[in-house]
Amino acid sequence: MLAQGELQFGSSLSAWIQDTVIKAFSQHPNWAQSLPVATGSLARGELCPHSDLDMIFLGPEDLVLELVQDLTHERWPLRYRVPQNMQDWTEGVDVQDILAIPYARALVPEAEPFLTEQQQRLRDQGLKVWKRSLKFMRQEQKSRNERYDSVSNYLEPNLKYGPGALRDAQQAFYVLDLFFASSLSIELGQARRILSRNQSFYLELRQRLHLLGGMDILSAGEQRELAEQMGFAEPGPLMQKLQRSLAQVSFIHDWVMERAMASSQRLGQTASRRLKTLSEVFEALKGDPSVLMQGRLRWEVEDSVLGPGLKLSAPVSYKRSVGRQLNQAFTVNHSPEFFRALFRSRVLERLIPDLARVKGVVQHDHYHRFTVDAHLSQALKEVLRVYAGPSTLGRLAPLVKELDAQDFRILLWTALYHDLAKGKGGDHSTKGEALVKRDFVAMGLSLRLTLEVAWMVRNHLTLSTAAFRMNSQEPSTWQRLHSLGVREKRLTRLAVFTAVDIRATNPEAWTDWKEQLLMDLVNSLRSSYATRFMKFLNFMEKQNISWPKEILQQMDPTVVEALPNGVVLEELNHLKEVQEDLALKVVKNSRGEIWVRFHRIQDRPGLFLGFVRSLFATGSRIQQSSVRTWPGVGAYDWFHVRSQKTPAQLSRLLQIVEREIEKTPLGPIPHVQFDHVTLVGEDDQEWIISFRGRDQRGLLLAAAQALFDLGLTIRWARVHTWGRQVDDVFAVDKIKGQDIGKILECLGL
């Protein structure tokens, strides 16, 4: 066996394999009398090391059977048939076998007359038999495309049956040979040359793959070795070249099929369209986005119409013309077929050269289903699909209904540009933002559109990161999003586009769970707490005030929402460099609510209980509380209380009570009854315990005392009273070896 370095791949290797096969077969005594005829890749000179050997035998049945048994026993990959009717080889076989007859080759002289007779018979039937074949080929291709329309086929393409692969190339040749053999048109000649070039590329790939021990699927493990053999530094460029070839062949297959099936009138309508200006090109695609029109634009449109695109060398007037036409096109008034035609006709990549750069770029993971350019096309279609049916996005449907025509224009432009900078190195979102600004300024598009699309492209992954990897209820999440400008209409657009991007990346990746998390984040950002918190951040920005992030992130949004800005700023100033206990603070807000703040720089067991005892002693009823302890600040607790006293009176009374309470024995705790005391969460460090029941005087005091008596240290707490119901949640340090079930029994009070 020859070493790979000595082989001449392509037709030369096929010829060598063919000669070897026929030489071996001809040694059998029944070979000549079996009247062998080669079909398939054996006849076309496209053999690979693991190819099946397709044959028709015309000789006596007993001799043929003996020959086949011997060859099969020797493990030759023989696939054969004997015609049911020697006068009509098409009887009882599928269309694929009929299509192989014109390309068949007699392997012994005695079989030649029989083959010639059958080939002439098919020619005599004319186009009638081949038009029936067209329907079969279209259906067969559709079935294959559905079978191989998957993430795995993009990452590991099937070189024989995948979309645009060898089977599509061969079907396109069938149509060209059977319907257009006598045609001298330039575009048909160019199509044939493109098919031949790509078919040779596929053949070499498949031959090398077979010699590596593979079959027809170009697996990830074999891509690197193949790339090295073919002179590529790494697999990426090889796979990009392959994906571009697959896209070319797939288009030509569809185009020649459509052309073969079209009537003379239909062909005349396509050919009569005037395509001398950019506006005429767009109008042609709007009126006729068919594959026929796409083909005409590919083959016939002069460079003077689509040539320079947005390159620096292009005249300013031309760039403005491109911008005008594209901006008119990027509206939801146009069909998905129109946008697909912009891609497949190559109009878009000629106008926006960066699109040609990412064409065929494979994203090597099992999340991205498509190449970059295919993903961008999918994203545009998803925007249109969402516009036509907001319910497509489930829980996010109300957000879609908030968007107007200009919002959808922004979404369409974002769909095109959001991944356009992939492969440039570095952060593609940041580089994509720069592309938007460069191109939109060159195209003379409005400043508002430029800024909004640039912002969307820069932040198109922001919400998915926050929704799926962060706590949507945490102020730190809100603060991060606020700092990026995720608010108001931008929040709505970005949420919708996040869903669009996921669905266009891989429809299977858009799950009910992701839908729920994304909507939860939007609702959280729109909540009164978050809104007030972010308004406070806006206020700080305007005042040019900044604090360490760790302090802002620890501030409870409930407290920020309740207190006046000035009070919050004053508190932050205290906390920034706190060195001793802060004096008690009592505040009344614009809604008439009274809030009390306790602080101790040194936390200790029973501290929270002491605060609650102080408030209870003043006759105050606790409505809500925010109990937090963090390094460098200590215990920092706020209580929303109901009291008949003024803030000043309550403050004076609390100061007296706090001085005296540690000297005074604890009086009787009111008897209370909780409806439920349950464990609602735990991790390695804490238990989270919920006390729920009817509002009763002294309820919080009883719960705090019970936790203290059991030796449980409170890490944080949230107390909330609404109507006549109470829900108090405490996070306490986990005690190793303690049975939480018994603890809950003791807390039943």
N, C-alpha and C positions, 0 to 999 in steps of 0.2 A: 504494500500500500504506500502511496506517495505521501510524504510529509506535507503539511499545509503550506509551508513556505515554497514548495515546488509546484503547487497547483496553480493553474490559471482558472480563476473562478468565472462563473457566468456560463455562457454558451459553450466555452471550451471544455469546462468540467462536465457539463451535461453531455456533450458529444463523447467524451471519454467514458462516462458511465454507460451511455447507450451502446457504444461499441463493445464494452466489456460484457454487458448483459446479452446482447445478441450473439456474440461469439460463444458464450457459455450455453445459451439455449440451442444454438444450431448444432451442438454436439449430440443432441438427443436424436435418436433414429426417426422419431415421428415428427420432427420439426417441420420439414418442408411439406409433408403430406397433410399436416394440420392447417395449412394455409393461414398463417398468422398475419393479422393486421394490427398495427399499433394505433392507439388512440391516446387522448389525454396528454400529459406532459412528456410521455415517451415519444409521441408523434410530433409534438411541437418543439422538441429540443430544449425542454425545461426541467430535465431530471435533476433531482437532488439525491444525496446518499440514501435517504429513507423514503423516497417517493414510492407510491404504489405503481405497479407496472400494469397499465390498462391495455387490454387486448381483446380483439374479436377473432375467433377461430371459425373458419369456413369448411374445414375438412371433416372427414367421417367422425362420428360421435365417439366411437370406441377408441380411435387413435388419439383424439383430443383429450378424452378422459385420462388415458394412460399418461400422456404428456403432462397434464396439469397435476396429476397425483405425484409424479416424480419431482416436478419443480417445487411443488408445495412441500414435499418431504425434505427437499434441500433448503427449505425456508426462504425461498424467493417470495417477495411480497406481491404475488400475482393476483390481479383482479380481472376477471375475464367474463365473456358471455359468448354464447353461440346464438345467432339470430333464430328467432322462432320461425321466420319466413325468409328463406334465402333470396326471394324475389323482392322483399321489402324489409330492410333492416330496421325500420322505424316501428315495426309492429311490436306491441307489448313492452316498450321501453319508455323511460321518462324523457323529458325534453333535453335534459343535460346530455344524454347519450346521443340524441339526434343531432344536437349542435356540434358534437365531436366528429361526426362523419365527414364534413367537408375538410377537416384538418387531418384526417386519418392517413396512415402511410402503410403501404404493403411492405411486409418484411421478407417476402420471397416473390420472385417474378410471377409464379403461378397464381398468386392472389390478386395481382394488379388488375386484370380485366373485371373481376367481380367488384372491386372497390370503385373503379372508374364508372361502372354501370350505375352503382348506387349514388355516387356523387352527381352524375348527370341527371338521375331521376329527381333528386332534390332541386337541382337548378331548374328543371322543367316545371316544377310546381310553383316556381316563382316566389313572390313575396308572401303569398297566402300562408304557407307553412311557417314562415319566419315571423309573421305578425302574431301567430298563435304563440310562438316562442317568447315574444316580448312580454306577454302577460305573465307567463311562467317565471321569467327572469326577474321581473319586478317583484312578484310575490316572494320568490326565493330570497331575493336581496332583503326585502322587508323583514322576513323571518330571521335572517342572519343578523341584521342590524339590531333587532330586538334582543336576540340571544347574547350578542356581544356588547350591548349598551350598558357597560358597567365600569366601576372604578378600576377593577382588575385589568380590563382590556386596555384602558389608557396607560396603565403602569406597565403592563406586560402584554403587548399587542399580539394577536393571532395573525401571523403573516399570510395565512391562506384564506381564512374565512372572515376575518374582522372587516369592519367598514373600510373601504378604500384599499383593501389588500389584494392578493393575487386573484381571488375569484372575481372581484369587481373589475379588475383590470382585464381579465379574460372575457368577461361578459361584454365589456365595452368594445373590445376587439371584435367579438362576434357581430355586434351591431354595425360597427364600421365596415367590416368585410361583407356582410350580407346585405346591407341597405345602401351603403355609400361607396362601394368598391370603385365605381366609375367616376365619382365626384372629384373635382380638382379644386374645391374651395380651399382657401387659405386656412380658415379656422379648423376645418376637419383635418387638414394635414398637420396643423400645429397640435391638435388633440392627439393624433396618432404618435407624433414625436414625443410628446409628454408621457403618454402611456408607455411607450417603448423604453424611455429612459428610466422611469420608475419601476417598470417590470424587471429590468436588468438589475436595478438596485435591490429589489426584493429577492430576486433569484440568488444573488451573491450572499445576502444576509441569511437566507434559508439554507443554502449550502453550507456556509460556515457554522450555522447553528446545529445542523445535523452532524457535522464532523465533531462538534463539541459534545455530542451525545444527546442533544435536545431534539425536539420535533418541530412543531409549528408555532408554539407560544414562546415569545422572546422573554424569558424570565429574568428577574432582577439579577440573579446570580450569574447569568451569562452575558449580561449587557456590558459589564466592565471589560471582560476578556475580548468580546467582539469589538468594542470600541478601540482597544489597543491594537488589535489585528488590523483594523481599517484606518489607523492613523489618527484617531481622536485621542486627545489627552485625557478625557473622562467620558462617562456615558452620556451626560447631559446633551452635548452637541449632536451625538449620534441619534439620540431619541428625538431631538427636535427635528432633525432632518427627516427621520422616519415619519413623524407625525405630520410634517408638511407634505410629504409624499402621499400619505394616506388621505389627507384632505384634498389634494389635487385629483387623485384618481377617483375618489368618491364623487367629486363634482363632475368630472368628465363622464363618468358612468351615468349619472343622472341626466346630464345634458344630452348625450347621444341617444339615450332612451327616449327622452322627451322629443327630441328632433325627429326620431324615427316614427313616433306615433302621431306627430302633429300633421294636420291637414295642410294643403298648399296655401289655403286662405290664412290659416294661423301663422304660417311661416312668413307670408307676405306682410301681415300686420306688424310682426316683430321687426322685419327688415326695413319697413317704411318709416319707422320712427326716426326723427331727426335728432342727432346726438352731437351737435357741434359746440354746445356751450354747457357750462356746469348746471345751469338751471334746467336745461333740457334733459340732462342725465337724471336729475332728481325727479323731474316730472314723469319721465319714462318709467322709473322704478315705482313711483307712487301708483301710476296707472296700471303697470304690468310688472309685478315683482316675480314673475315666473322664472324658472331655470333657463328658458329660452332667452329671455331678456338679459339675464345675468351673464349668459354665455356671450351674447353680442357685446356687452360692455367689456368683458374680459378680452375678447379678440380684436374688437374693431375700434374702440374709442382711442383717439389720438392722444399722444402725450401732452399736446398743447391744451387739452381740456382738463386732464387729471394729473398731469406730470409733476410739477414742483411741490404740490402739497403745502405743508407748513414749514418747509425747510428755510433756513436763513436766506438762501439765495433767491427765494420766491419774491416777486414784486409785492409791495404792500397792498396794492389794489386787488391782486389775486387772493391774498390771504383774507382780506375783508370779504371777498366774494365767497370764499369757502365758509367763513364764519356765518355769513347771512344764510347760505343754503342749509348748513347743518343746524343752525338754531331754529329755522323754520321746520326742519325735519324732526327735531327732538321734542315732539309733543305727543300726547296720548291720543291725538286724532288719527294717528297712523297705525296700520296693522302690524302684528308681529311678523307677518310675511315680508313687509317692507323693510324692517330692520334686519331680518335674516338676509334679505337680498343685498343690503348694503355691505354686509360682511362677505357673502359668497361671490358677489360680483367683483370683489376686491376694490370697490370704489372707496370704502372707508379707509383701508390701509394705505391707499395711494394719497389720500388727502391728509391722513394723520400717520406719518411714517413710523412713529413709535409703536403703532399697532402691528406693523409688519415685523418689528423686532421681536415681539413676544409671540408671534405666530408659531404654534406647535410646541411651545415651551411646556414641558411636563412637570407637574408638581409632585415630587416623589414621596407621596404618602397615601394612606388609605382613607383620607378624608376628602381630598379634592378629586372630584370625579372627572373633570375636564382639563384640557390644556388651557393656558391662560386666555388665549383669544376666544376659545369656545365658551369659557366661563363668562367672559364679558358679554358675549352674544346672549347667553342664557340669562344674565342679569337684566339686560334690556327687556327681554321677553317677560321676565318675572314682574318687572315694574308694570308693564301693560296688563298682565294677568291680574295683579293686585288691584289696579285701577278699575278693571272691568268687573271684578268680583271681590270686594273687600273681605267677604266671609272666608276667602282662601286663607287668611291669616288668623282665623279663629278669634281668640280673645283680643287680638290687636285690631280687629275690624273697626272699632270706633275711632281709632287713631287715623286710619286711612280716610275716613269720612271728614276728618278735620282739615285735610289737605286740599289746596286749590290747584288750578292749572299751572301756576308758576312753581309751586312746590313739586309737582310731577315733572316739570321741565328740569328742575334741579336734580331730581332723582334719576332721570334718564341720563343726564350728563355724568352724574356720579357713577352710574352703572358702567359707563364706557371708560372712565378714567381711574377708577379706584384701584385697580391692579396693574395699570399700564406701566408702572415703573418697576415691576418685578424683573429680577435678573440684572438690575443695574448695580447691585451690591448695596449694602446698608439697608436702612429702613425704607421700604417701598412706599409707605404712607406719606412720609415726609417728602420723599422725592416725587411722589405723585402730585402732591400739593404744588411743588415747583413747576411741574409740567403743566398743570392747569393754568397757573398764572402766566407762564410763558406763552402758551398757545392761545388762551382767551384774549390776552392783550393783543397778540398778533392778529387775531381774527376780529378785533374791534367789538367784542361782546361787552355788555354793560358791566360796570364795576360791581354792582350788587350780585349779579349772577356769578361773576368771577370769584368774589369773596366767599359766597355761600357754597359753591361747588368745591372750591379749594379747601374750605373748612371741613366739608363732608368727607372728602378724600383723605385728608389728614387724620380724621377721627373715625374712619369707618369701622375700625375694630374696637373702639372704646367701649361701647355699650355691651358688646358680647363678652369682653373681658370682665366688666363690672358685674354683669348679670350672672355669669356662669362660674366666676372665680372669687367673687367678693360677697360680703354680706350687704344686701341691698338696704338693710335697716340701719347700717352704721353711719354716723356722721362723717367718718373718714372717707367713706365711699362718696357721699354727697359732696364733700369738700373737693375731692379729686375731680369729680365730674363738673362741679361748678367752676373750678379753676380752668377747665378746658372749654368752657362756654356752653356746656350741655344744659340748655334751659329753653323754655317756651317753645317756639316753632321749631327750633333746631332739635330739641329733644324729640318731638313728634316725628320729624323727617328721619332722624337718625335711627329711631326705634323701628320704623317701617323698613328702612334700608337694611338694617341689621338682619331682619327676617328675610328680605329679598336676597341678600348676599349668601346667607346660609342655604336657602332653597336652590339658588343658582350654583352653589358649590357642589352640593350633593343632596338631592331631594330627600334621601333617607336620613340625612343628618338633622332635618327639621322635625323635632319630636314634640310631643305634648308637654314634656318636661321643660324643654327650652322655651316653648311658647309661654308657659306659666311663669318661669323665672324672669323672662324679659318683661312681661306685663307687670309682674310684681315690682320690678325695679322702677318702671315708669310710674306706677301708682305711688310708690314710696317717694320718688322725687317730686311728685305733685301733691303730696300730703301737706297738711297745714304746718306740721312740724318742720318738714324739710324746706318748705317754701319760706317759712319765717327764718330758718337757719341760713338759707342761701341769701335771703334779703339782708340779713345781718352781715354776711360776708361781703355783699355788694357795698353796704354802708362802710365797712372797714376799708375796702378798696378805694372808695371815694375820699375817705379821710386819710388815705395813705398810711394806714396802720397795719402792722403785721405782728404776729405772735408765733412762737414755736408751734409747729404742727401738732406735736404730742398733746399740747394743752387744748388746742381747738378740737382735736379729735376726741378728747375725753369729755368735753362739755356735752351734757345731755341735751339733745334738741328740744325736749319738752320744756326744759328750763329756759333755753334760749328763746323759744317761741313765746313763753309766758312773760318774760321780763323786758322792760324797756331797754333800748339799745345802750343808753348811758350807763345803766346799772351793769349790763353785761360787760361793757368796756372797763368799768371800774373793777369788776371782779377779775377780769383777765389781767389787769395791771397788778392786782394783789398776788395772783397766782404765779405770775411770771418769775418773781423773785421772793416767794414766801419763805420766811425764816422762823416764824412763830405763829401761834394760834391767832386766827383772824377774829376780830370782834363779831359778836352776834349781829345779824342783819335781818331786818323785817321790812318787806317792800309790798306796796299795794300797786297793782298794775291798772291799766286803763279799763279793764273789765271788772274792776272792783275786787279782784282776787288777792288774798293775802298770802305771801310766800315768805317762809322763814329759812334762813341759812345758818347751819352750825358748821364749825370747822375745828379740827384738831390735827396738828401736824404729826402727832404720834397716835396711830390707831392702837386700840386695845380691845380685848373682849368686853362685851357689855356696854361699849360706847354708844351704839345705836339705841340700845335699851334705855340708856340714860337720857338721850335726846327725846325719845318718845315719852318717857316719864315726865320730863319737863313740860312738854306740850300738854299732856294729859292733866297735869296739875293746874294749868291755867284755864282749864275748861275748853280748850280748843279741840276741834274734831278734824282729824287728818283726812284729807281728800285724796291727795297724791303725794308720792315722795320719790326722790331720786337720790339713791345712796351709792356713793362711789368712793373708792380708795385707790390712789395710784401713786407710784414712787415720786418723791420730791414734793408732793402736795399734801399727802395724808388723807384723812377722812374729810370728805367734802359733801355734805348732805343738805338737800333742799326739801322743804315740806310745804305743800299747798294746804292751808288750814281754813276752817270756818270758825270765826270768832266774832263776838259782839264788841270786842274792844278795837280801838284804833291801833294803827301800827305802832305809834309812839307808846301807848299804854301797854300793848302786848310786849314790846321790847323791854320796857322797864320791869314788867312783871317777870318775864323770862330771866332777866339778869338776876333778880332776887331769888327766883326758884333755883337757878343753876348754882348759886352760891350755897344754898341751904340743902339742896336735895341729897347730896352725898352724906350729910350729917344725919338725915332723917331716915329712919327705917322705912322700907317699902310698905305702903299700906296695902289693904286687901285689893287683889286684882279682880275686876268685874268678871262675873261668870259669863262666858260667851260660848256659842256653839257654831262651829264651821260645818258647812254642808259637805265639803270635800277637802281633804289634805292629801295631795298626791305628789309623786315624783314625776316631774315633767321633762327632766333631762339630766344627763350626767356625763362627765368625762373623767380623765385620770385624776383630776384635781378637785372637782367640785360636784355637789349635788344641787339640783335646782328644784325647789319645793314650792308648790302653789297652795295657798290657803284661799278657798272660795266660800262665800256664804252671804247671808243677809247682813246689811250694815247694822252694826251694834256699837254702842259706846264702849270704848276700851278694847275693841277687837284687835287693833294693831299692837297695843301694849301687851295683851295676852299672848299673841303669837311671838313677839320678840322675847318675852320672859321665858316662854316654853323653850325656844331655841337656845337661850342662854343657859337655862337649867340643865339642858342636855349636853352642854359643853360644845355647842356648834358655833363656830365663828363665821359671821356674815361677811361675805366678800363684796356683794352688791345686792341691791334690792330695788324692786319697782312696786309701788303701791298705787292702786287705782280704785276709785269709788265712782260708780255711775248709777244714777237713780237710787235704788235701795240695795244695790249689789256691790260686793267688794271682791277684788281679785288682787291678793298680795303675793308677790313672787320673791323668794329669797334664794340667792346662791350662797351656799355655805361650804366651808372647807370639808373635803371628804376625810372621814376618819377610817383608817385602815383597820380591818377586822370587825368593824361594826356592821350589824345587820340593818340595812335601811328600812326593811319591813317593820322591824320592831320600833325603830325611831318614828316612823309614820304613825304607828299605833299610839305611841306616847304623845304625839302631837295632835291627836284627835280632839284633845281638850274636852 
